[in-house]
Amino acid sequence: MDHPTTVKILKFHAEKCKGCLECEKACSKVHFKTNEGGDKSAIHIHKAGKSYEMQVCNQCGLCIDMCPVGALTRRKNGIVILDKNTCIGCQACVGFCPIDAMVKSDARLEPFKCISCGACVRACPEKALELVEVKIDDIKEIVYHKQGA
């Protein structure tokens, strides 16, 4: 089987963000068929001083090996996906994720994460988000470096 070498991830342009959270609402529509945002969104925008920061999965895939039942896999397009039918809701991936991007919502047993669908990009009125293609090895290298490995 060929392993993907690149993946599309979200790039955040903090200087454009006005904190409207339309991205979070669009994400919760994808995952929960509601526009509540918050804990039903895989993307989170936080106020950071006079600017904003984005918290979202970078598709590094380090969570894949942590899942005791193999519910997390990397698709051919590079996206790390969680199979709800296989997941037992143990939350090991939530606790392990080095960037806190695996999300737990009280609305269901299984955690969820960004699937790089682009709904948030399309919803952002300020064009503060875009999907960009990056090398998977580059993402892992950055994450490992931040973890001191």
C-alpha atoms as an extended CHARMM CRD file, in Angstrom:
* protein
*
       149  EXT
         1         1  MET       CA              0.0000000000        0.0000000000        0.0000000000  PROA      1               0.0000000000
         2         2  ASP       CA              1.2510000000        3.4560000000       -0.8710000000  PROA      2               0.0000000000
         3         3  HSD       CA              1.5540000000        5.7870000000        2.0770000000  PROA      3               0.0000000000
         4         4  PRO       CA              0.5450000000        9.4020000000        1.4600000000  PROA      4               0.0000000000
         5         5  THR       CA              3.3880000000       11.8980000000        1.7500000000  PROA      5               0.0000000000
         6         6  THR       CA              1.3250000000       15.1020000000        1.7990000000  PROA      6               0.0000000000
         7         7  VAL       CA             -1.8900000000       16.2580000000        3.4300000000  PROA      7               0.0000000000
         8         8  LYS       CA             -4.0610000000       19.3650000000        3.3570000000  PROA      8               0.0000000000
         9         9  ILE       CA             -4.1870000000       21.2040000000        6.6760000000  PROA      9               0.0000000000
        10        10  LEU       CA             -5.6600000000       24.4680000000        7.8580000000  PROA      10              0.0000000000
        11        11  LYS       CA             -3.5090000000       27.5610000000        7.7460000000  PROA      11              0.0000000000
        12        12  PHE       CA             -4.6030000000       30.4530000000        9.9430000000  PROA      12              0.0000000000
        13        13  HSD       CA             -4.0180000000       34.1160000000        9.1250000000  PROA      13              0.0000000000
        14        14  ALA       CA             -4.4060000000       35.6630000000       12.5830000000  PROA      14              0.0000000000
        15        15  GLU       CA             -4.0600000000       39.1960000000       11.2190000000  PROA      15              0.0000000000
        16        16  LYS       CA             -7.3080000000       38.7480000000        9.2660000000  PROA      16              0.0000000000
        17        17  CYS       CA             -9.3710000000       37.0980000000       12.0310000000  PROA      17              0.0000000000
        18        18  LYS       CA            -12.0330000000       39.2010000000       13.7510000000  PROA      18              0.0000000000
        19        19  GLY       CA            -13.1750000000       36.4470000000       16.1400000000  PROA      19              0.0000000000
        20        20  CYS       CA            -16.6630000000       35.9940000000       14.6440000000  PROA      20              0.0000000000
        21        21  LEU       CA            -16.4230000000       32.1800000000       15.0980000000  PROA      21              0.0000000000
        22        22  GLU       CA            -18.2780000000       31.4420000000       11.8520000000  PROA      22              0.0000000000
        23        23  CYS       CA            -15.6110000000       28.7760000000       11.2840000000  PROA      23              0.0000000000
        24        24  GLU       CA            -16.5790000000       26.9890000000       14.5170000000  PROA      24              0.0000000000
        25        25  LYS       CA            -20.2680000000       27.1180000000       13.5980000000  PROA      25              0.0000000000
        26        26  ALA       CA            -19.5710000000       25.6690000000       10.1360000000  PROA      26              0.0000000000
        27        27  CYS       CA            -17.4850000000       22.8790000000       11.6770000000  PROA      27              0.0000000000
        28        28  SER       CA            -20.1980000000       21.8840000000       14.1370000000  PROA      28              0.0000000000
        29        29  LYS       CA            -22.6150000000       21.7390000000       11.2090000000  PROA      29              0.0000000000
        30        30  VAL       CA            -20.3500000000       19.1100000000        9.5930000000  PROA      30              0.0000000000
        31        31  HSD       CA            -19.8810000000       17.0320000000       12.7480000000  PROA      31              0.0000000000
        32        32  PHE       CA            -23.2110000000       17.4830000000       14.5620000000  PROA      32              0.0000000000
        33        33  LYS       CA            -25.6520000000       19.0710000000       12.0770000000  PROA      33              0.0000000000
        34        34  THR       CA            -25.9080000000       22.1310000000       14.3490000000  PROA      34              0.0000000000
        35        35  ASN       CA            -24.3120000000       25.5760000000       14.2360000000  PROA      35              0.0000000000
        36        36  GLU       CA            -23.5110000000       25.7450000000       17.9540000000  PROA      36              0.0000000000
        37        37  GLY       CA            -19.7250000000       25.7450000000       17.5540000000  PROA      37              0.0000000000
        38        38  GLY       CA            -17.8680000000       25.4520000000       20.8670000000  PROA      38              0.0000000000
        39        39  ASP       CA            -17.4160000000       21.8480000000       22.0240000000  PROA      39              0.0000000000
        40        40  LYS       CA            -19.1350000000       20.6470000000       18.8500000000  PROA      40              0.0000000000
        41        41  SER       CA            -16.4250000000       22.1690000000       16.6600000000  PROA      41              0.0000000000
        42        42  ALA       CA            -13.0500000000       20.6380000000       15.7820000000  PROA      42              0.0000000000
        43        43  ILE       CA            -11.5930000000       24.1130000000       15.1820000000  PROA      43              0.0000000000
        44        44  HSD       CA            -11.2470000000       26.5620000000       18.0450000000  PROA      44              0.0000000000
        45        45  ILE       CA            -10.3680000000       30.2210000000       17.8300000000  PROA      45              0.0000000000
        46        46  HSD       CA             -9.0310000000       31.7770000000       21.0310000000  PROA      46              0.0000000000
        47        47  LYS       CA             -8.3370000000       35.4030000000       21.8990000000  PROA      47              0.0000000000
        48        48  ALA       CA             -4.6120000000       35.8750000000       22.4440000000  PROA      48              0.0000000000
        49        49  GLY       CA             -3.8890000000       39.4090000000       23.5570000000  PROA      49              0.0000000000
        50        50  LYS       CA             -5.0010000000       41.7000000000       20.7340000000  PROA      50              0.0000000000
        51        51  SER       CA             -4.9700000000       38.8520000000       18.2210000000  PROA      51              0.0000000000
        52        52  TYR       CA             -6.3940000000       35.3490000000       17.8480000000  PROA      52              0.0000000000
        53        53  GLU       CA             -4.9670000000       31.8230000000       17.7950000000  PROA      53              0.0000000000
        54        54  MET       CA             -6.3310000000       28.7120000000       16.1160000000  PROA      54              0.0000000000
        55        55  GLN       CA             -6.3800000000       25.2700000000       17.7110000000  PROA      55              0.0000000000
        56        56  VAL       CA             -7.0250000000       22.4580000000       15.2190000000  PROA      56              0.0000000000
        57        57  CYS       CA             -5.6520000000       19.0910000000       14.1380000000  PROA      57              0.0000000000
        58        58  ASN       CA             -2.5010000000       19.2980000000       12.0200000000  PROA      58              0.0000000000
        59        59  GLN       CA             -2.9540000000       15.7220000000       10.6990000000  PROA      59              0.0000000000
        60        60  CYS       CA              0.3650000000       14.5820000000       12.2110000000  PROA      60              0.0000000000
        61        61  GLY       CA             -1.1150000000       11.1450000000       12.8970000000  PROA      61              0.0000000000
        62        62  LEU       CA              0.6580000000       10.5020000000       16.1830000000  PROA      62              0.0000000000
        63        63  CYS       CA             -2.7230000000        9.4950000000       17.6330000000  PROA      63              0.0000000000
        64        64  ILE       CA             -3.0420000000        6.5540000000       15.2250000000  PROA      64              0.0000000000
        65        65  ASP       CA             -0.7100000000        4.3160000000       17.2350000000  PROA      65              0.0000000000
        66        66  MET       CA             -2.3700000000        5.3000000000       20.5370000000  PROA      66              0.0000000000
        67        67  CYS       CA             -5.7800000000        3.8840000000       19.6230000000  PROA      67              0.0000000000
        68        68  PRO       CA             -6.1540000000        0.4530000000       21.2440000000  PROA      68              0.0000000000
        69        69  VAL       CA             -8.8180000000       -0.6660000000       18.7270000000  PROA      69              0.0000000000
        70        70  GLY       CA             -7.4340000000        0.8080000000       15.4900000000  PROA      70              0.0000000000
        71        71  ALA       CA            -10.2440000000        3.3480000000       15.0500000000  PROA      71              0.0000000000
        72        72  LEU       CA             -7.8030000000        5.9810000000       13.7590000000  PROA      72              0.0000000000
        73        73  THR       CA             -6.2740000000        5.6070000000       10.3110000000  PROA      73              0.0000000000
        74        74  ARG       CA             -4.6980000000        7.7880000000        7.6440000000  PROA      74              0.0000000000
        75        75  ARG       CA             -6.6210000000        7.9310000000        4.3770000000  PROA      75              0.0000000000
        76        76  LYS       CA             -5.0360000000        7.9640000000        0.9190000000  PROA      76              0.0000000000
        77        77  ASN       CA             -5.3930000000       11.7670000000        0.8810000000  PROA      77              0.0000000000
        78        78  GLY       CA             -3.3440000000       11.9760000000        4.1020000000  PROA      78              0.0000000000
        79        79  ILE       CA             -6.2140000000       12.9300000000        6.4180000000  PROA      79              0.0000000000
        80        80  VAL       CA             -6.3390000000       11.1350000000        9.7780000000  PROA      80              0.0000000000
        81        81  ILE       CA             -9.8790000000        9.8780000000       10.2850000000  PROA      81              0.0000000000
        82        82  LEU       CA            -11.7170000000        8.2630000000       13.1940000000  PROA      82              0.0000000000
        83        83  ASP       CA            -14.0770000000        5.3820000000       12.4700000000  PROA      83              0.0000000000
        84        84  LYS       CA            -17.0510000000        5.8860000000       14.8070000000  PROA      84              0.0000000000
        85        85  ASN       CA            -18.1120000000        2.2590000000       14.3820000000  PROA      85              0.0000000000
        86        86  THR       CA            -14.7570000000        0.9660000000       15.6470000000  PROA      86              0.0000000000
        87        87  CYS       CA            -14.1680000000        3.5650000000       18.3770000000  PROA      87              0.0000000000
        88        88  ILE       CA            -14.9720000000        2.4170000000       21.9150000000  PROA      88              0.0000000000
        89        89  GLY       CA            -14.8630000000        5.9290000000       23.4060000000  PROA      89              0.0000000000
        90        90  CYS       CA            -11.8310000000        5.2990000000       25.6290000000  PROA      90              0.0000000000
        91        91  GLN       CA            -10.5410000000        8.8530000000       24.9550000000  PROA      91              0.0000000000
        92        92  ALA       CA             -6.8870000000        7.6940000000       24.7820000000  PROA      92              0.0000000000
        93        93  CYS       CA             -6.4270000000        9.8340000000       21.6670000000  PROA      93              0.0000000000
        94        94  VAL       CA             -7.8950000000       12.8930000000       23.4140000000  PROA      94              0.0000000000
        95        95  GLY       CA             -5.4730000000       12.5440000000       26.3170000000  PROA      95              0.0000000000
        96        96  PHE       CA             -2.5160000000       11.7870000000       24.0760000000  PROA      96              0.0000000000
        97        97  CYS       CA             -2.8800000000       14.4400000000       21.3500000000  PROA      97              0.0000000000
        98        98  PRO       CA              0.1870000000       16.6850000000       21.7270000000  PROA      98              0.0000000000
        99        99  ILE       CA             -1.7270000000       19.7550000000       20.4930000000  PROA      99              0.0000000000
       100       100  ASP       CA             -5.0980000000       19.0660000000       22.1590000000  PROA      100             0.0000000000
       101       101  ALA       CA             -6.8240000000       18.8300000000       18.7730000000  PROA      101             0.0000000000
       102       102  MET       CA             -8.8160000000       15.6500000000       19.3860000000  PROA      102             0.0000000000
       103       103  VAL       CA            -12.1200000000       16.9300000000       20.7310000000  PROA      103             0.0000000000
       104       104  LYS       CA            -14.5640000000       15.3870000000       23.2100000000  PROA      104             0.0000000000
       105       105  SER       CA            -18.1620000000       16.5680000000       23.1980000000  PROA      105             0.0000000000
       106       106  ASP       CA            -20.8160000000       15.5700000000       25.7210000000  PROA      106             0.0000000000
       107       107  ALA       CA            -23.1210000000       15.0530000000       22.7210000000  PROA      107             0.0000000000
       108       108  ARG       CA            -21.6020000000       11.6600000000       21.8660000000  PROA      108             0.0000000000
       109       109  LEU       CA            -19.2640000000        8.9100000000       23.0430000000  PROA      109             0.0000000000
       110       110  GLU       CA            -16.6430000000        9.1590000000       20.3000000000  PROA      110             0.0000000000
       111       111  PRO       CA            -14.2010000000       12.0520000000       20.0990000000  PROA      111             0.0000000000
       112       112  PHE       CA            -13.7660000000       13.8770000000       16.7940000000  PROA      112             0.0000000000
       113       113  LYS       CA            -11.2340000000       15.9870000000       14.9480000000  PROA      113             0.0000000000
       114       114  CYS       CA            -10.6670000000       18.1660000000       11.9160000000  PROA      114             0.0000000000
       115       115  ILE       CA            -11.0400000000       16.2640000000        8.6550000000  PROA      115             0.0000000000
       116       116  SER       CA             -9.8130000000       19.1480000000        6.4640000000  PROA      116             0.0000000000
       117       117  CYS       CA            -13.1860000000       19.3670000000        4.7150000000  PROA      117             0.0000000000
       118       118  GLY       CA            -12.9010000000       23.1240000000        4.1580000000  PROA      118             0.0000000000
       119       119  ALA       CA            -16.3070000000       24.0780000000        5.6160000000  PROA      119             0.0000000000
       120       120  CYS       CA            -14.6230000000       26.5380000000        7.9740000000  PROA      120             0.0000000000
       121       121  VAL       CA            -12.5980000000       28.0450000000        5.1360000000  PROA      121             0.0000000000
       122       122  ARG       CA            -15.7550000000       28.6640000000        3.1040000000  PROA      122             0.0000000000
       123       123  ALA       CA            -17.5750000000       30.1170000000        6.1430000000  PROA      123             0.0000000000
       124       124  CYS       CA            -14.9110000000       32.6450000000        7.1550000000  PROA      124             0.0000000000
       125       125  PRO       CA            -15.9880000000       36.1080000000        5.9700000000  PROA      125             0.0000000000
       126       126  GLU       CA            -12.4830000000       37.5010000000        6.5640000000  PROA      126             0.0000000000
       127       127  LYS       CA            -10.6470000000       34.7890000000        4.5540000000  PROA      127             0.0000000000
       128       128  ALA       CA             -8.5090000000       34.0810000000        7.6370000000  PROA      128             0.0000000000
       129       129  LEU       CA             -8.3740000000       30.3390000000        6.9000000000  PROA      129             0.0000000000
       130       130  GLU       CA             -7.0920000000       28.3280000000        3.9630000000  PROA      130             0.0000000000
       131       131  LEU       CA             -6.3200000000       24.7150000000        3.2000000000  PROA      131             0.0000000000
       132       132  VAL       CA             -2.6800000000       24.2200000000        2.2620000000  PROA      132             0.0000000000
       133       133  GLU       CA             -0.8270000000       21.0750000000        1.2420000000  PROA      133             0.0000000000
       134       134  VAL       CA              2.1610000000       20.1460000000        3.3910000000  PROA      134             0.0000000000
       135       135  LYS       CA              4.5050000000       17.1940000000        3.7690000000  PROA      135             0.0000000000
       136       136  ILE       CA              3.4110000000       14.8070000000        6.5210000000  PROA      136             0.0000000000
       137       137  ASP       CA              7.0220000000       14.2660000000        7.5950000000  PROA      137             0.0000000000
       138       138  ASP       CA              7.4310000000       18.0320000000        8.1240000000  PROA      138             0.0000000000
       139       139  ILE       CA              4.4100000000       18.0990000000       10.4560000000  PROA      139             0.0000000000
       140       140  LYS       CA              5.6830000000       15.1400000000       12.4900000000  PROA      140             0.0000000000
       141       141  GLU       CA              9.1330000000       16.7380000000       12.7550000000  PROA      141             0.0000000000
       142       142  ILE       CA              7.6600000000       19.9480000000       14.1820000000  PROA      142             0.0000000000
       143       143  VAL       CA              5.4430000000       18.0870000000       16.6580000000  PROA      143             0.0000000000
       144       144  TYR       CA              8.2730000000       15.8310000000       17.8300000000  PROA      144             0.0000000000
       145       145  HSD       CA             10.5390000000       18.8670000000       18.2400000000  PROA      145             0.0000000000
       146       146  LYS       CA              7.9180000000       20.6460000000       20.3750000000  PROA      146             0.0000000000
       147       147  GLN       CA              7.6460000000       17.5100000000       22.5290000000  PROA      147             0.0000000000
       148       148  GLY       CA             11.4200000000       17.4740000000       23.0460000000  PROA      148             0.0000000000
       149       149  ALA       CA             11.9460000000       14.2620000000       21.0960000000  PROA      149             0.0000000000
